[in-house]
Amino acid sequence: MIKEITVQELKAKIDNKEDFQLIDVRETFEYETSNLDGLNIPLGGILIEADQIAQDKPVIIQCRSGKRSAAAVMQLEQMLGLTNLYNLKGGIVAWKEAFDPNMPVY
């Protein structure tokens, strides 16, 4: 069972300036349409680029709806044994609905 975080919890972390890493696993063209300032590592390259993932703080992984990010969390936990990963429930679509209705989302 993967750990999840809501967009409300993520916003609180941002507002409180907590130390965490945000990784967006959408494709580059999706990321360029709109993003939450996370590091863009598309899902297909997540294991290859795993050295960019922090191991000393919480890492929140997001995508459009939460499905690709959940797959990324599962891959990283199973293949690399990482335990500091959280899936952003509902992805950037949930963020848009909760906080930024005018945000363009591909």
N, C-alpha and C positions, 0 to 999 in steps of 0.2 A: 504494500500500500504506500503510494507516494504521498509526501507531505504537500499540502496546498496552502496558499495564502490568497486572501481576497483582495480586490482592488482597493477597498477601504483600508485594509491593513497596510498595503503597499504605500498608499498616499500618506498614512500616518508615519511610516518609516522615512519617507521623503521629507515631510514637514518637520520631523524631529531630527533631521540630518543624521540618521543612523548610518552606520558603516555596513554596507552590503554591496553586492555586485548584481547588476541587472543584465541579463543576456536575452537578446531577441533572436529567436531561431527562425524567423520568417526569411523568405528570399530577399535579396538586396533591393529589388524593385518595390517590394511591399514596404520594407523598412524606410526607403526614401520617400514614400508617400506620406507616412506619418510614423512617429516613434516616440518612445518615452525616454530617450537619451541613453538607452542601454547599448551594450556592445553587440554588434550584429555578427552572429555566427550562424549561417543557415544550417538547418537540421542535418542536411547531407554531409556537412563537414565537421559536425560537433565532436566526434571522436578524434579526428585529425588535429583539430584546434584546441583540444582539451587542456593543453599547457597554458592557455589564456584564462582558464577558469580558476578563480580564487579558491583556496582550500582552507583559509584562515578566517573566513567570515561567511555569513549566509549568502547564498547565491539564489536569486529569484530568476526563473526562466519563463519567458513569455512568448506567445505567438499571437495569431489573430483571435483564436477562440479557446485555446487551452489544450487542444488535441496534440499538436506537434510538440508543444513544450512538455506535455506529459510524457510523450515518447522519448524526448531528449533526456528528461530526468531518469526514466527507467533505464535507458541505454547507459548513461553515465554511472548510475548506481550499480548496475549489474556488471558492466565491463571494467570499471575503474574503482569501484567500491567507495565512491564519494557519498558522504552522509549529510552534507550541508546544503542540499538542494531543495528548492520549493517551486512548485508549479503555480503560476499565476492563474487562478481559476477564472475562466471566461475570457482571458486574454485581453487584447487591446479593445475588442468590441465591448467588453464589460466596462473598461475604463471610460470609453466614449459615452456609454449610456449613463454612467454614474457622474462623470465630472466634466466632459467636454463634448456636448452633443454636436458641435460643428466640426469636430475633428474628421478629416477625410480618412477612411479606412478602406484599403483595397481588399 
